[in-house]
Amino acid sequence: MDMRALLMGLSFVLMWSSAFTSARVAVAYASPLLLLSVRFLISGLLAMLIARALGQRISLSRRQWFAVALFGLLQNGIYLGANFVAMQWIEAGLAAIIASILPLLVALLSWLFFKEKLPVLGVLGLLAGLVGVVIIMGARLSGGADIMGVALAFMGVGALSLATLLVRGAVSSGNVLMVVGLQMLVASAALLPASLLFETWFVTWSWQLVVAFSYTTLVPGVLATLVWFLLVQRIGAVRAASFHFLNPFLGVAIAALVVGESLTLQDVIGVLVITLGIIAVQYSKR
């Protein structure tokens, strides 16, 4: 892996991991589903404009259109929608930790329902991830973490795991950024009526809201996606995915650094165990 690819990968994972903290700040000043709907509208249009500039076009089969709609609803709508609502009550670091178990949950569901073989190393990785989650959840729940917020975060990662299993391979790699933009527009359209039904709209204008919203829209929403697209083109999906191993640690560290969230020894131990579990599962698949 060359130095440029390494810097691209580290930049991507830093931007991706910071999204939980910026969301945590933003939802303190505005209705979370309304905020997310507007964010996806802007991010989706920007992603499609960039895709057009890169020469990508909207050319999808019926199956691919279905995958775009389903993934946009499950990943962006339910996964991020649940997390934005959850972060009214739980810390960004805890939401990042729960989200980080995605590779473990996908591997477990594939093993249970699709009968995919999982080597001994993969099984040990799943068990390690479970132990890491138990370590963190035990400490957080005994410390007063909101049960509803935790449940929403788990519901979100469950929806994303389901989306990953249902639509894998359904969209070609030649127009990834265009597809990402379309998925964002699907989520924006789905979240707006949900916001109308379940939220009392409020916006408290402040520089914190403007900075957090602008950051989460442009950086994790568009720039990180573009960097990921270019990184996969440069080194391939498998090698690029290895950078996700840093997400649990960076998500917690950024939340502690930027908004002063608590970071205990049990959090550190749990994150390390989860990360080792993810590495074990991913390498077992090779």
Buried (B, 14 or more C-beta within 10 A) or exposed (E): EEEEBEEBBEBBBBBBBBBBBBBBBBBBBBBBBBBBBBBBBBBBBBBBBBBBEBEBEBEBEEEBBBBBBBBBBBBBBBBBBBBBBBBBBBBBBBBBBBBBBBBBBBBBBBBEEEEEEBBEBBBBBBBBBBBBBEBBBEBBEEEEBBEEBBEBBBBBBBBBBBBBBEBEEBBEEEBBBBBBBBBBBBBBBBBBEBBEEEBEEEEEEEEEBEEBBBBBBBBBBBBBBBBBBBBBEBBEEEBBBBBBBBBBBBBBBBBBEBBEBEBEEBBBBBBBBBBBBBBBBBEBBE
